[in-house]
Amino acid sequence: MIDLEKMKVLIVDDSEGMRKSIRGMMMVLKYGNSFHFGEDGKEGWRILKEKPIDLAILDWNMPNMNGIELLDLIREDRKLRDMPVVMVTAEANKEMVAEAAESDIDGYILKPLTIQSIGDKIAQVIDKVNNPSPMVMHLRKARALEEAGDIDAAIVEAKRAVFSDNKSSRPIRELAYYYYKKGHINEAKKWFMHAADMNKLDVFAYHYLGQIYLERNQIEKAAQCYHQAMNISPRHIDRALDFGKILARKGMHDSARKVFNKALSLTDDPLSLHEALADFSYENEMYSYSIELMKYVVRHVRTRSDLFLKIGKAYEKTGEYKEALQYFLESAKTDDGIEVKLHIAEIYLLMKQKLRAEGVIKTILEIDPYHSEARTLLRKCL
């Protein structure tokens, strides 16, 4: 049982003023007798591992590690996972609701905060913790049984949770998950679809439906599910990227490209993702797409002349030698290395411009007189 007046509270917010404001309102309410503070999720996690905490109040949007990322760590930790967590957010958008559904946020409070909004929400959350519903009790028991390796018993408990609250999608998706883990894929699919029908923002259900369709090689249906999950919550970009990479490795480049483009439209860090996907695409022979992605980076960051060599190599792979030469020559303006010179010489030879090729090769041999590849190219100039 958690005592409202005696509970130990962790407040995590990147604003010192907000941390003090929440503590002040809690003190007026006489909620809590000790308070700990973190300025981001990483510091909050350190405190949780070191101090006994009864209630965590987390800001939704923080640098380094945001509230949802910290909540994920809490829910994955056996000692902390049942601790009540209240999220503070500026807006209750669909992403917030979806994250609440998947990560089991106990409650959220909208800014600007008031004593009444904090008091009512925290009292409600603590009451639910102290008096858990039959559904929650069944789900906790199911989880314990699963962790003990008894999936059949976990399924039984999950069914009891469903029957105890047939208006919530949470026990339905948990039941589906246990069927999935048991290998009863048809049953899992049925219950995941039921969960998604009940709650159009249930990203957990969409993710596993995508996984099921992928395992059955039903690529279009899998893509639809992953796209739906990304539309609901951009936090699922990583899962969708994994799906796209699987498609690429299967040689389904057009489908992979669609998934990647969707992820790029949703990411908060488009430059980094463009470059990472460019490297992946090159390694998996999606050369034209790699070129497109690298050109995006160069357009937005003019100083990235290091990418000219990569773009040239990709054009070389597609057989577009004039374009490749253009980028190699551009790269050579800032890169005096042997690699780019070799590429330039090779293309000059392909274009039957032997004198130009010979001139470049001689500059290589001035650097390394015994360079075997350059000496081989030089013989082709004769």
C-alpha positions as CSV (number, residue, x, y, z in Angstrom):
1,M,0.0,0.0,0.0
2,I,1.2,3.5,-0.9
3,D,0.4,6.2,1.7
4,L,-0.3,9.5,-0.1
5,E,1.2,11.5,2.7
6,K,4.3,9.4,3.3
7,M,5.2,8.3,-0.2
8,K,8.6,9.0,-1.7
9,V,8.3,10.9,-5.0
10,L,10.7,11.3,-8.0
11,I,10.1,14.4,-10.2
12,V,12.0,14.3,-13.5
13,D,11.8,17.5,-15.7
14,D,14.5,19.4,-17.6
15,S,13.1,22.7,-16.1
16,E,14.2,23.4,-12.6
17,G,11.2,25.8,-12.2
18,M,8.8,23.0,-13.1
19,R,10.4,20.6,-10.7
20,K,10.1,23.1,-7.9
21,S,6.5,24.0,-8.9
22,I,5.4,20.4,-8.8
23,R,7.0,19.8,-5.4
24,G,5.4,23.0,-4.1
25,M,1.9,21.9,-5.2
26,M,2.5,18.4,-3.7
27,M,3.5,20.0,-0.4
28,V,0.4,22.1,-0.4
29,L,-1.6,18.9,-1.0
30,K,0.4,17.1,1.7
31,Y,1.3,14.4,-0.8
32,G,4.7,12.8,-0.1
33,N,7.2,13.3,2.6
34,S,10.4,13.1,0.5
35,F,11.3,14.2,-3.0
36,H,14.0,13.4,-5.4
37,F,14.8,15.3,-8.6
38,G,16.2,14.6,-12.1
39,E,16.7,16.9,-15.0
40,D,16.4,14.2,-17.6
41,G,15.6,10.5,-18.0
42,K,19.1,9.4,-17.5
43,E,19.4,11.1,-14.1
44,G,15.9,9.8,-13.2
45,W,16.9,6.3,-14.0
46,R,20.1,6.6,-11.8
47,I,18.0,7.7,-8.9
48,L,15.4,4.9,-9.4
49,K,18.2,2.4,-9.2
50,E,19.7,3.9,-6.0
51,K,16.7,5.2,-4.0
52,P,13.3,3.6,-3.0
53,I,10.6,5.5,-4.9
54,D,6.8,5.1,-4.6
55,L,5.7,7.4,-7.4
56,A,7.5,8.9,-10.5
57,I,6.3,12.1,-12.1
58,L,7.9,12.4,-15.5
59,D,8.0,15.2,-18.1
60,W,7.0,13.9,-21.6
61,N,9.6,15.8,-23.6
62,M,13.2,16.0,-22.2
63,P,16.7,16.0,-23.7
64,N,19.0,12.9,-23.6
65,M,16.3,10.5,-22.5
66,N,12.6,11.6,-22.6
67,G,9.8,10.5,-20.3
68,I,8.6,7.6,-22.5
69,E,12.2,6.2,-22.8
70,L,12.5,6.3,-19.1
71,L,9.1,4.7,-18.7
72,D,10.2,1.8,-21.0
73,L,13.2,1.1,-18.7
74,I,10.9,1.2,-15.7
75,R,8.4,-1.3,-17.2
76,E,11.2,-3.6,-18.2
77,D,12.7,-3.8,-14.7
78,R,11.3,-6.5,-12.5
79,K,11.7,-4.5,-9.3
80,L,10.3,-1.2,-10.7
81,R,7.8,-2.2,-13.3
82,D,4.7,-2.0,-11.1
83,M,5.6,1.5,-9.8
84,P,3.0,4.1,-10.6
85,V,4.1,6.7,-13.2
86,V,2.4,9.9,-14.1
87,M,3.4,11.8,-17.2
88,V,3.3,15.5,-17.6
89,T,2.7,16.7,-21.1
90,A,1.8,19.9,-22.9
91,E,-0.7,18.2,-25.3
92,A,-2.8,15.1,-25.2
93,N,-2.3,14.2,-28.9
94,K,-2.8,10.8,-30.5
95,E,0.9,9.9,-30.0
96,M,0.5,10.5,-26.3
97,V,-2.5,8.3,-26.1
98,A,-0.8,5.6,-28.1
99,E,2.2,5.6,-25.8
100,A,0.0,5.5,-22.8
101,A,-1.7,2.4,-24.2
102,E,1.6,0.6,-25.0
103,S,3.8,1.6,-22.1
104,D,1.1,1.5,-19.3
105,I,1.3,5.1,-18.2
106,D,-0.9,5.2,-15.1
107,G,-2.0,8.7,-15.8
108,Y,-1.0,12.0,-17.5
109,I,-1.5,15.6,-16.5
110,L,-1.8,18.4,-19.0
111,K,0.1,21.7,-18.7
112,P,-0.4,24.3,-17.3
113,L,-0.5,22.4,-14.0
114,T,-2.8,23.3,-11.2
115,I,-3.0,22.1,-7.6
116,Q,-6.4,20.5,-8.4
117,S,-5.3,18.7,-11.6
118,I,-2.2,17.3,-9.8
119,G,-4.2,16.4,-6.7
120,D,-7.0,14.7,-8.5
121,K,-4.8,12.7,-10.9
122,I,-2.3,11.5,-8.3
123,A,-5.0,10.5,-5.8
124,Q,-6.7,8.5,-8.6
125,V,-3.5,6.8,-9.7
126,I,-2.5,5.8,-6.1
127,D,-6.0,4.5,-5.4
128,K,-5.8,2.3,-8.5
129,V,-2.4,1.0,-7.3
130,N,-3.7,0.3,-3.8
131,N,-6.9,-1.3,-5.2
132,P,-6.0,-3.0,-8.4
133,S,-8.8,-4.2,-10.6
134,P,-9.4,-7.9,-11.3
135,M,-8.1,-7.3,-14.8
136,V,-4.8,-5.9,-13.5
137,M,-4.4,-8.8,-11.0
138,H,-5.0,-11.4,-13.7
139,L,-2.5,-9.7,-16.1
140,R,0.2,-9.6,-13.3
141,K,-0.3,-13.2,-12.6
142,A,-0.2,-14.0,-16.3
143,R,3.1,-12.1,-16.6
144,A,4.6,-14.0,-13.6
145,L,3.5,-17.3,-15.2
146,E,5.1,-16.4,-18.5
147,E,8.3,-15.5,-16.8
148,A,8.3,-18.8,-15.0
149,G,7.9,-20.5,-18.4
150,D,4.3,-21.6,-18.1
151,I,2.8,-20.1,-21.2
152,D,-0.4,-22.3,-21.1
153,A,-1.2,-21.0,-17.6
154,A,-0.4,-17.5,-18.7
155,I,-3.0,-17.8,-21.5
156,V,-5.6,-19.0,-19.0
157,E,-5.0,-16.0,-16.8
158,A,-5.0,-13.6,-19.7
159,K,-8.4,-15.0,-20.8
160,R,-9.7,-14.3,-17.2
161,A,-8.4,-10.7,-17.6
162,V,-10.3,-10.4,-20.9
163,F,-13.5,-11.6,-19.3
164,S,-13.1,-9.4,-16.3
165,D,-12.9,-6.2,-18.5
166,N,-14.2,-6.7,-22.0
167,K,-14.0,-3.0,-22.8
168,S,-10.3,-2.8,-22.7
169,S,-7.9,-3.8,-25.5
170,R,-5.0,-4.3,-23.1
171,P,-5.9,-7.8,-21.9
172,I,-6.8,-8.8,-25.5
173,R,-3.4,-7.9,-26.9
174,E,-1.7,-9.6,-23.9
175,L,-3.6,-12.8,-24.6
176,A,-2.6,-12.4,-28.3
177,Y,1.0,-12.0,-27.3
178,Y,1.0,-15.2,-25.2
179,Y,-0.6,-17.1,-28.1
180,Y,2.2,-15.7,-30.3
181,K,4.8,-16.8,-27.9
182,K,3.3,-20.2,-27.7
183,G,3.4,-20.5,-31.5
184,H,-0.3,-20.5,-32.0
185,I,-0.1,-17.9,-34.7
186,N,-3.7,-18.1,-36.0
187,E,-5.1,-17.5,-32.5
188,A,-2.5,-14.7,-32.0
189,K,-3.5,-13.0,-35.2
190,K,-7.2,-13.3,-34.3
191,W,-6.7,-11.6,-30.9
192,F,-4.3,-9.0,-32.2
193,M,-6.9,-8.0,-34.9
194,H,-9.5,-7.8,-32.2
195,A,-7.3,-5.5,-30.1
196,A,-6.6,-3.3,-33.1
197,D,-10.4,-3.1,-33.9
198,M,-11.1,-2.1,-30.4
199,N,-8.4,0.5,-30.2
200,K,-7.2,2.1,-33.4
201,L,-4.2,3.4,-31.6
202,D,-2.9,0.1,-30.3
203,V,0.6,0.1,-31.8
204,F,1.5,-3.1,-30.0
205,A,-1.2,-5.0,-31.9
206,Y,-0.2,-3.4,-35.2
207,H,3.5,-4.3,-34.7
208,Y,2.8,-7.9,-34.0
209,L,0.3,-8.2,-36.9
210,G,3.1,-6.8,-39.1
211,Q,5.5,-9.5,-37.7
212,I,3.0,-12.3,-38.4
213,Y,2.3,-11.1,-41.9
214,L,6.0,-10.8,-42.5
215,E,6.6,-14.4,-41.3
216,R,4.0,-15.5,-43.7
217,N,5.6,-13.5,-46.5
218,Q,2.4,-11.4,-46.9
219,I,4.5,-8.4,-47.5
220,E,1.8,-5.8,-48.5
221,K,-0.2,-6.6,-45.4
222,A,2.9,-6.4,-43.2
223,A,3.8,-3.1,-44.7
224,Q,0.3,-1.7,-44.0
225,C,0.6,-2.7,-40.3
226,Y,4.1,-1.2,-39.9
227,H,2.9,2.0,-41.6
228,Q,-0.1,2.2,-39.3
229,A,2.2,1.8,-36.3
230,M,4.5,4.6,-37.5
231,N,1.5,6.9,-38.2
232,I,0.3,6.4,-34.7
233,S,3.6,6.7,-33.0
234,P,6.9,7.8,-34.6
235,R,8.7,5.9,-31.7
236,H,8.0,2.8,-33.8
237,I,10.3,4.0,-36.6
238,D,13.1,1.6,-35.5
239,R,10.7,-1.4,-35.8
240,A,9.6,-0.3,-39.2
241,L,13.2,0.2,-40.3
242,D,14.0,-3.3,-39.2
243,F,11.2,-4.4,-41.4
244,G,12.4,-2.4,-44.3
245,K,15.9,-3.9,-44.0
246,I,14.4,-7.4,-44.1
247,L,12.7,-6.5,-47.3
248,A,15.9,-5.1,-48.8
249,R,17.9,-8.2,-47.9
250,K,15.2,-10.2,-49.6
251,G,15.7,-8.2,-52.8
252,M,12.3,-6.4,-52.4
253,H,13.9,-3.0,-53.0
254,D,10.7,-1.1,-54.0
255,S,8.9,-2.2,-50.9
256,A,11.9,-1.4,-48.7
257,R,12.1,2.0,-50.2
258,K,8.5,2.8,-49.4
259,V,9.0,1.8,-45.8
260,F,12.2,3.8,-45.6
261,N,10.6,6.9,-47.1
262,K,7.8,6.7,-44.6
263,A,10.3,6.5,-41.7
264,L,12.2,9.5,-43.2
265,S,9.0,11.5,-43.2
266,L,8.4,11.0,-39.5
267,T,11.9,11.0,-38.0
268,D,13.1,13.9,-35.8
269,D,16.6,13.5,-37.2
270,P,16.3,13.3,-41.0
271,L,19.9,14.0,-41.8
272,S,21.3,11.2,-39.7
273,L,18.7,8.7,-40.9
274,H,19.3,9.7,-44.6
275,E,23.0,9.0,-44.2
276,A,22.5,5.7,-42.3
277,L,20.0,4.5,-44.9
278,A,22.3,5.6,-47.7
279,D,25.1,3.4,-46.3
280,F,22.7,0.5,-45.8
281,S,21.3,0.9,-49.3
282,Y,24.7,0.9,-50.9
283,E,25.7,-2.3,-49.0
284,N,22.5,-3.9,-50.2
285,E,22.9,-2.9,-53.9
286,M,20.1,-0.2,-53.8
287,Y,22.6,2.2,-55.4
288,S,20.1,4.7,-57.0
289,Y,18.3,5.1,-53.7
290,S,21.7,5.5,-51.9
291,I,22.6,8.3,-54.3
292,E,19.2,10.0,-53.7
293,L,19.7,9.9,-49.9
294,M,23.3,11.1,-50.0
295,K,22.4,14.0,-52.3
296,Y,19.8,15.1,-49.7
297,V,22.5,15.3,-47.1
298,V,24.8,17.3,-49.3
299,R,22.1,19.7,-50.2
300,H,21.4,20.4,-46.6
301,V,25.0,20.3,-45.3
302,R,27.3,22.0,-47.8
303,T,30.4,21.0,-45.9
304,R,29.8,17.3,-46.4
305,S,32.2,17.0,-49.3
306,D,33.3,13.6,-47.9
307,L,30.1,12.2,-49.4
308,F,31.1,13.1,-53.0
309,L,33.4,10.0,-53.1
310,K,30.5,7.8,-51.9
311,I,28.1,9.3,-54.4
312,G,30.7,8.7,-57.2
313,K,31.1,5.1,-56.2
314,A,27.4,4.5,-56.2
315,Y,27.1,6.1,-59.7
316,E,29.9,3.8,-60.7
317,K,27.9,0.8,-59.6
318,T,24.9,1.9,-61.7
319,G,27.1,2.4,-64.8
320,E,26.6,6.1,-64.9
321,Y,30.2,6.9,-65.4
322,K,29.9,10.6,-66.4
323,E,28.0,11.3,-63.2
324,A,30.5,9.3,-61.2
325,L,33.4,11.2,-62.7
326,Q,31.8,14.5,-61.8
327,Y,31.6,13.5,-58.2
328,F,35.0,12.0,-58.0
329,L,36.5,15.2,-59.5
330,E,34.6,17.2,-56.9
331,S,35.8,14.9,-54.2
332,A,39.4,15.3,-55.4
333,K,39.3,19.0,-54.7
334,T,39.4,18.3,-50.9
335,D,40.6,14.7,-50.9
336,D,44.2,14.1,-52.2
337,G,44.0,10.4,-51.3
338,I,44.9,7.5,-53.6
339,E,41.4,6.0,-53.6
340,V,39.6,8.8,-55.4
341,K,42.5,9.1,-57.9
342,L,42.1,5.4,-58.7
343,H,38.4,5.8,-59.4
344,I,39.1,8.8,-61.7
345,A,41.8,6.9,-63.6
346,E,39.5,3.9,-64.0
347,I,36.7,6.0,-65.5
348,Y,39.0,7.9,-67.8
349,L,40.1,4.4,-69.1
350,L,36.5,3.3,-69.5
351,M,35.9,6.5,-71.5
352,K,39.0,5.8,-73.6
353,Q,40.8,9.0,-72.4
354,K,44.1,7.2,-71.8
355,L,46.2,10.4,-71.6
356,R,44.1,11.8,-68.8
357,A,44.1,8.4,-67.0
358,E,47.9,8.2,-67.3
359,G,48.3,11.6,-65.8
360,V,46.3,10.7,-62.8
361,I,48.0,7.3,-62.4
362,K,51.4,9.0,-62.4
363,T,50.4,11.2,-59.4
364,I,49.5,8.0,-57.6
365,L,52.8,6.4,-58.3
366,E,54.6,9.6,-57.1
367,I,52.9,8.9,-53.7
368,D,53.4,5.2,-53.8
369,P,55.8,3.9,-56.6
370,Y,54.9,0.3,-55.9
371,H,51.1,0.6,-55.8
372,S,50.1,-2.6,-57.6
373,E,46.7,-1.4,-58.8
374,A,48.0,1.8,-60.2
375,R,50.8,0.0,-62.0
376,T,48.2,-2.4,-63.5
377,L,46.1,0.6,-64.7
378,L,49.2,2.2,-66.2
379,R,49.9,-0.8,-68.4
380,K,46.4,-0.4,-69.8
381,C,47.3,3.1,-70.9
382,L,50.1,1.8,-73.2
